[in-house]
Amino acid sequence: MPNHFRTRTLNKIVTENAPLPASALVESESQARAEPRKKVHLASPIIDAEMKAAALAALENEMMVMGESVFKFEEEFAKYCGTKYAVSTASGTAALSITFQALSIGHGNEVITTPFSFIATANSIVHAGADPIFADVEDSGMNLSPRKTRAKIGSKTRALMPVHLYGQPSRIDEFHELAAESGLSLIEDACQAHGAEFKGRKIGSIGDAGCFSFYPAKNMTVGGDGGIITTNNEELADAARSIRDCGRDKNSKYYHGRIGFTSRLNTVNAAIGRIQLKRLEAWNEARRRISEQYRKELENVRDIILPPLEASFEKAVYHLFVIRTKFRDQVKKRLADNGIETGIHYPRPIHLQAPYREKYGYAEGAFPLSESLSDEVLSLPMYPTLAEDEVVRVCEALKKSLVS
């Protein structure tokens, strides 16, 4: 289920660590009642004064739908990612599904992806009318395996869709080679990887298209739901613009060449997104510093596995900092008792969700590595304004929680 994260409202523009505002106070099991402590949240989206001002200016001066801020945001996001085009949508899920439809991928076609992701990854394929075909994750890691993907390619396969899960780049060069030699489209599910890099290129600029989500817990948001498609393919971009806008013909109001959706990004959201994009690089660097501190504090702790280390040619952006432990439920409860919020991303792999069991006949054991991850993963607090002493507190509580 989606979390309803607290939103931080800051009076000043924030690009570095800053103290949290007053929040809920909690008492740990071993703490005297006279010494309550602030709760450490899993995520803490930021809305600052400049974002509020931009939102108000958009409301007062622009069309509420498809206003100037939408087109400026698209231009700026495309430039940031290093692509020619960006097409905004109402959500990350919509970005993925519209991309498939813009590529004429639908009934009778298959798209290979991972079962270890949020369900929207596979839902977007179904929304387009195609069938998701799953391949398991890497033998040591959390992203889709190129080798296992190759084994699933068949006569109906039209596209590959690796996910850059938790902000960790997938082995996108291998997927690119595989797609090229097989004549397939390559779609990057970059919904958790804003600003991540692979061999000097931004994630979202390597495949035929990249798709991002701006859900409030992501590395950047738009003050609500939203998504965007990045691509260098002009035909794909034009089709996506039409599909997201009721199938409308270019430069026409009442003539429609496609069966489209109403899936536009609101102008006020785009205005907020433009300011968030300016903050993204600094926020990502803060996340990387926090991840380094987590690694330092937890590197020799028994019974936990830290996230895979990035290669020298990768730049992860740590949308989430996810550990693995066979004592996951025990650790989660004990951290909660000490006022530390954690998450499970994700407690059930997609192929074992009810609609996929019923439609495709999946059962336990189909993708054992993904199923193992679902039993062990635990997301620790991660956001740019998480203070060093809060990271220490999380780590100390985590170590104690592993003691029987």
C-alpha positions as CSV (number, residue, x, y, z in Angstrom):
1,M,0.0,0.0,0.0
2,P,1.3,3.5,-0.7
3,N,2.5,5.5,2.3
4,H,1.1,8.9,3.1
5,F,4.3,10.7,3.8
6,R,4.6,13.9,5.9
7,T,5.5,16.9,3.8
8,R,8.2,19.3,5.1
9,T,7.4,22.9,4.7
10,L,10.6,25.0,4.9
11,N,10.8,28.8,4.9
12,K,14.2,28.8,3.2
13,I,15.5,27.2,0.1
14,V,17.1,23.9,1.2
15,T,19.8,22.1,-0.6
16,E,21.8,20.8,2.3
17,N,21.0,19.0,5.5
18,A,18.7,20.9,7.8
19,P,17.0,20.2,11.1
20,L,13.6,18.6,11.1
21,P,10.7,20.7,12.3
22,A,9.0,19.6,15.6
23,S,7.5,16.2,15.1
24,A,6.0,13.4,17.1
25,L,7.8,12.5,20.3
26,V,8.3,8.9,21.3
27,E,9.7,6.9,24.2
28,S,12.0,3.9,23.6
29,E,11.8,0.7,25.6
30,S,14.9,1.6,27.6
31,Q,14.3,5.3,27.8
32,A,13.0,7.2,30.8
33,R,9.6,8.7,30.3
34,A,11.1,12.2,31.0
35,E,13.2,12.0,27.9
36,P,10.9,11.6,24.8
37,R,12.6,11.6,21.4
38,K,11.6,12.8,18.0
39,K,10.3,10.2,15.6
40,V,12.5,9.5,12.7
41,H,10.4,9.2,9.5
42,L,11.0,6.9,6.6
43,A,10.7,9.8,4.1
44,S,10.2,13.6,4.4
45,P,9.3,15.4,1.2
46,I,10.3,19.1,1.0
47,I,8.1,22.0,0.0
48,D,9.9,25.3,0.5
49,A,9.0,29.0,0.1
50,E,10.1,29.2,-3.5
51,M,8.0,26.2,-4.4
52,K,4.9,27.7,-2.7
53,A,5.5,31.0,-4.6
54,A,5.9,29.2,-7.9
55,A,2.6,27.3,-7.3
56,L,0.7,30.5,-6.4
57,A,2.1,32.3,-9.4
58,A,1.0,29.5,-11.7
59,L,-2.5,29.5,-10.2
60,E,-2.8,33.2,-10.6
61,N,-1.2,33.7,-14.0
62,E,-1.4,30.5,-16.1
63,M,-4.0,28.1,-17.5
64,M,-4.6,25.4,-14.9
65,V,-4.1,22.6,-17.4
66,M,-1.3,22.7,-20.0
67,G,0.0,26.1,-18.8
68,E,3.4,27.5,-19.7
69,S,5.0,25.9,-16.6
70,V,4.2,22.4,-18.0
71,F,6.2,23.0,-21.2
72,K,9.1,24.7,-19.4
73,F,9.3,21.8,-17.0
74,E,9.4,19.4,-19.8
75,E,12.2,21.3,-21.6
76,E,14.2,21.6,-18.4
77,F,13.8,17.9,-17.4
78,A,14.8,16.8,-20.9
79,K,17.9,19.0,-20.8
80,Y,18.8,17.6,-17.3
81,C,18.5,14.0,-18.5
82,G,20.3,14.7,-21.8
83,T,17.4,13.8,-24.1
84,K,15.7,15.8,-26.9
85,Y,12.2,15.5,-25.5
86,A,10.2,15.0,-22.3
87,V,6.5,14.5,-22.1
88,S,4.8,15.0,-18.7
89,T,1.9,12.8,-17.5
90,A,-0.4,12.4,-14.5
91,S,1.7,9.6,-12.9
92,G,4.7,7.4,-13.4
93,T,2.4,4.5,-14.2
94,A,0.8,6.5,-16.9
95,A,4.2,7.4,-18.3
96,L,5.1,3.8,-18.6
97,S,1.8,2.7,-20.2
98,I,1.6,5.6,-22.6
99,T,5.2,4.8,-23.7
100,F,4.1,1.3,-24.7
101,Q,1.1,2.6,-26.5
102,A,3.2,5.2,-28.3
103,L,5.4,2.3,-29.5
104,S,2.3,0.4,-30.6
105,I,2.9,-2.3,-28.1
106,G,-0.4,-3.9,-27.1
107,H,-2.5,-7.0,-27.5
108,G,-0.6,-10.1,-28.5
109,N,2.7,-8.6,-27.4
110,E,4.9,-9.3,-24.5
111,V,7.2,-7.1,-22.4
112,I,9.9,-8.7,-20.2
113,T,10.4,-7.1,-16.8
114,T,11.1,-7.9,-13.1
115,P,8.7,-9.4,-10.5
116,F,10.6,-7.5,-7.8
117,S,9.3,-4.0,-8.1
118,F,6.2,-2.0,-7.2
119,I,3.1,-3.5,-8.9
120,A,2.7,-0.5,-11.2
121,T,5.7,-1.7,-13.3
122,A,3.7,-4.7,-14.5
123,N,0.3,-3.0,-14.4
124,S,1.5,-0.5,-17.0
125,I,2.1,-3.3,-19.4
126,V,-1.4,-4.7,-18.8
127,H,-2.9,-1.2,-19.1
128,A,-1.4,-1.1,-22.6
129,G,-3.0,-4.4,-23.5
130,A,0.3,-6.4,-23.5
131,D,1.4,-9.2,-21.3
132,P,4.2,-8.9,-18.7
133,I,6.8,-11.8,-18.8
134,F,8.9,-11.9,-15.7
135,A,12.6,-12.8,-15.3
136,D,14.2,-13.1,-11.9
137,V,16.7,-10.7,-10.4
138,E,20.5,-11.0,-10.5
139,D,22.1,-13.7,-8.4
140,S,23.6,-11.1,-6.1
141,G,21.6,-7.9,-6.3
142,M,18.1,-6.6,-6.6
143,N,17.7,-5.6,-10.2
144,L,16.6,-7.6,-13.2
145,S,19.1,-10.1,-14.6
146,P,20.1,-9.6,-18.2
147,R,21.1,-13.3,-18.5
148,K,17.7,-14.5,-17.2
149,T,16.0,-11.9,-19.4
150,R,17.6,-13.3,-22.5
151,A,16.2,-16.8,-21.7
152,K,12.6,-15.3,-21.7
153,I,12.7,-13.7,-25.1
154,G,10.2,-15.3,-27.5
155,S,8.4,-14.6,-30.7
156,K,5.9,-12.3,-29.0
157,T,8.5,-10.2,-27.1
158,R,8.4,-6.5,-28.2
159,A,10.3,-4.8,-25.4
160,L,12.5,-5.1,-22.4
161,M,11.9,-3.0,-19.3
162,P,14.5,-3.2,-16.5
163,V,13.8,-1.2,-13.3
164,H,16.5,1.0,-11.7
165,L,15.2,-0.1,-8.3
166,Y,15.8,2.0,-5.2
167,G,17.8,4.4,-7.4
168,Q,20.5,1.8,-8.2
169,P,21.2,1.7,-12.0
170,S,20.5,-1.6,-13.6
171,R,23.0,-3.2,-16.0
172,I,21.5,-1.1,-18.7
173,D,24.4,-1.5,-21.1
174,E,23.8,-5.2,-21.3
175,F,20.1,-4.6,-21.8
176,H,20.8,-2.2,-24.5
177,E,23.0,-4.7,-26.4
178,L,20.4,-7.4,-25.8
179,A,17.5,-5.2,-27.2
180,A,19.6,-4.2,-30.2
181,E,20.6,-7.7,-31.2
182,S,17.0,-8.9,-30.7
183,G,15.3,-6.0,-32.4
184,L,13.4,-5.0,-29.3
185,S,12.5,-1.7,-27.7
186,L,14.2,-0.8,-24.4
187,I,12.1,1.1,-21.8
188,E,13.8,2.2,-18.6
189,D,11.6,2.2,-15.6
190,A,13.4,5.1,-13.9
191,C,10.6,5.9,-11.5
192,Q,13.0,5.7,-8.5
193,A,16.2,6.9,-10.2
194,H,16.0,10.6,-10.9
195,G,19.6,11.8,-11.5
196,A,21.2,8.4,-11.4
197,E,24.0,7.8,-13.9
198,F,25.6,4.9,-15.8
199,K,28.9,5.4,-17.6
200,G,28.5,9.2,-17.5
201,R,25.0,9.2,-18.9
202,K,21.8,10.0,-17.0
203,I,19.4,7.2,-16.4
204,G,16.4,7.7,-18.7
205,S,18.6,8.7,-21.7
206,I,19.9,5.2,-22.6
207,G,16.9,3.3,-23.7
208,D,14.2,4.2,-26.3
209,A,12.5,6.0,-23.5
210,G,12.8,6.5,-19.7
211,C,9.9,6.9,-17.4
212,F,9.9,8.7,-14.1
213,S,7.4,9.2,-11.2
214,F,7.0,12.3,-9.1
215,Y,5.1,10.6,-6.2
216,P,5.8,12.5,-3.0
217,A,8.3,10.1,-1.6
218,K,10.6,10.1,-4.7
219,N,13.9,12.0,-5.0
220,M,12.0,14.9,-6.4
221,T,8.2,15.5,-6.5
222,V,5.7,17.9,-8.0
223,G,3.6,18.4,-4.8
224,G,1.4,15.4,-5.7
225,D,1.3,12.6,-8.3
226,G,2.9,13.1,-11.7
227,G,5.2,11.5,-14.2
228,I,7.4,12.1,-17.3
229,I,8.7,10.3,-20.3
230,T,12.2,11.1,-21.7
231,T,13.2,10.1,-25.2
232,N,15.2,11.1,-28.3
233,N,12.6,9.7,-30.5
234,E,10.5,12.5,-32.0
235,E,7.7,10.2,-33.3
236,L,7.4,8.5,-29.8
237,A,7.3,11.9,-28.1
238,D,4.6,13.2,-30.5
239,A,2.5,10.1,-30.0
240,A,2.9,10.3,-26.2
241,R,1.8,14.0,-26.2
242,S,-1.4,12.9,-28.1
243,I,-2.2,9.9,-25.9
244,R,-1.8,11.8,-22.6
245,D,-4.2,14.5,-24.0
246,C,-7.3,12.4,-25.0
247,G,-5.7,11.3,-28.3
248,R,-5.8,14.8,-29.6
249,D,-4.3,15.6,-33.0
250,K,-1.3,18.0,-32.9
251,N,-2.4,21.7,-32.8
252,S,-6.1,20.7,-32.8
253,K,-8.7,20.9,-30.1
254,Y,-11.5,18.7,-31.3
255,Y,-10.0,16.3,-33.8
256,H,-8.6,13.0,-32.3
257,G,-6.5,10.4,-34.2
258,R,-6.1,8.1,-31.2
259,I,-8.0,6.6,-28.3
260,G,-6.1,8.5,-25.6
261,F,-6.4,9.3,-21.9
262,T,-6.8,12.4,-19.8
263,S,-3.4,12.0,-18.2
264,R,-1.9,15.5,-18.2
265,L,0.3,17.1,-15.5
266,N,-1.4,20.0,-13.8
267,T,0.3,23.4,-14.3
268,V,0.7,24.1,-10.6
269,N,2.4,20.7,-10.2
270,A,4.8,21.5,-13.0
271,A,5.6,24.8,-11.4
272,I,6.6,23.1,-8.2
273,G,8.5,20.5,-10.2
274,R,10.7,23.1,-11.9
275,I,11.9,24.3,-8.5
276,Q,12.4,20.7,-7.2
277,L,14.5,20.0,-10.3
278,K,16.9,22.8,-9.3
279,R,17.4,21.1,-5.9
280,L,17.7,17.6,-7.2
281,E,21.5,17.3,-7.6
282,A,22.2,18.7,-4.1
283,W,19.5,16.5,-2.6
284,N,21.0,13.4,-4.4
285,E,24.4,14.2,-3.1
286,A,23.0,14.4,0.4
287,R,21.4,11.0,-0.1
288,R,24.7,9.6,-1.2
289,R,26.5,11.0,1.9
290,I,23.8,9.5,4.1
291,S,24.2,6.1,2.4
292,E,28.0,6.3,3.0
293,Q,27.3,6.9,6.7
294,Y,24.9,4.0,6.9
295,R,27.5,1.7,5.3
296,K,30.2,2.9,7.7
297,E,28.0,2.4,10.7
298,L,26.7,-1.0,9.6
299,E,29.6,-2.5,7.6
300,N,30.5,-5.2,10.1
301,V,27.1,-6.0,11.6
302,R,26.2,-9.6,11.5
303,D,22.8,-10.8,10.1
304,I,22.3,-7.9,7.7
305,I,23.3,-7.5,4.0
306,L,23.9,-4.0,2.9
307,P,22.8,-2.7,-0.6
308,P,25.1,-3.7,-3.4
309,L,28.1,-1.4,-3.9
310,E,27.9,0.7,-7.0
311,A,30.6,0.2,-9.7
312,S,33.0,3.0,-10.5
313,F,31.0,3.8,-13.6
314,E,27.7,4.0,-11.8
315,K,26.1,6.7,-9.7
316,A,23.3,5.6,-7.5
317,V,20.9,8.1,-6.0
318,Y,19.5,6.1,-3.1
319,H,15.8,6.7,-3.4
320,L,15.8,4.1,-0.7
321,F,18.5,2.6,1.5
322,V,17.5,-1.1,1.7
323,I,19.1,-3.7,3.8
324,R,18.4,-7.4,4.0
325,T,17.9,-9.5,7.1
326,K,16.3,-12.8,8.0
327,F,15.1,-11.1,11.2
328,R,13.2,-8.4,9.2
329,D,10.0,-8.4,11.1
330,Q,11.7,-8.4,14.5
331,V,13.9,-5.5,13.5
332,K,11.1,-3.5,12.0
333,K,9.0,-3.9,15.2
334,R,11.8,-3.0,17.5
335,L,12.8,0.1,15.5
336,A,9.1,1.2,15.5
337,D,9.1,0.8,19.3
338,N,12.0,3.3,19.4
339,G,10.3,5.8,17.1
340,I,12.0,4.9,13.9
341,E,9.9,4.4,10.8
342,T,10.9,1.8,8.3
343,G,9.3,0.3,5.1
344,I,9.2,-2.9,3.2
345,H,9.7,-2.4,-0.6
346,Y,8.2,-4.9,-1.4
347,P,6.6,-7.6,0.9
348,R,5.1,-9.5,-2.0
349,P,6.6,-9.9,-5.5
350,I,4.3,-8.9,-8.4
351,H,3.8,-12.5,-9.7
352,L,2.3,-13.5,-6.4
353,Q,-0.1,-10.6,-6.3
354,A,-3.7,-11.8,-6.7
355,P,-4.4,-10.5,-10.3
356,Y,-1.2,-12.1,-11.6
357,R,-1.8,-15.4,-9.9
358,E,-5.3,-15.5,-11.3
359,K,-4.5,-14.3,-14.9
360,Y,-1.1,-16.0,-15.4
361,G,-1.2,-18.9,-13.0
362,Y,1.9,-17.9,-11.0
363,A,2.7,-19.7,-7.7
364,E,5.4,-19.7,-5.1
365,G,8.8,-20.8,-6.3
366,A,8.5,-19.3,-9.8
367,F,11.1,-16.6,-9.1
368,P,12.9,-17.7,-5.9
369,L,15.4,-14.9,-5.6
370,S,12.7,-12.2,-5.9
371,E,10.6,-14.1,-3.3
372,S,13.6,-14.3,-1.0
373,L,14.1,-10.6,-1.3
374,S,10.5,-9.9,-0.4
375,D,11.0,-11.9,2.8
376,E,14.1,-10.0,3.9
377,V,14.2,-6.4,2.6
378,L,13.8,-3.5,5.0
379,S,14.1,0.2,4.0
380,L,15.7,2.5,6.5
381,P,15.0,6.2,6.8
382,M,16.4,8.1,3.8
383,Y,15.8,11.7,2.8
384,P,18.2,14.7,2.2
385,T,17.6,16.4,5.5
386,L,18.2,13.3,7.6
387,A,20.8,14.4,10.2
388,E,24.0,12.5,11.0
389,D,23.0,12.0,14.6
390,E,19.7,10.5,13.4
391,V,21.5,8.1,11.2
392,V,23.6,7.0,14.2
393,R,20.5,6.6,16.2
394,V,18.9,4.4,13.5
395,C,22.0,2.3,13.3
396,E,22.4,1.9,17.0
397,A,18.8,0.9,17.4
398,L,19.2,-1.5,14.5
399,K,22.2,-3.2,16.1
400,K,20.3,-3.7,19.4
401,S,17.2,-5.0,17.6
402,L,19.3,-8.0,16.2
403,V,20.1,-9.1,19.8
404,S,17.7,-11.8,21.0
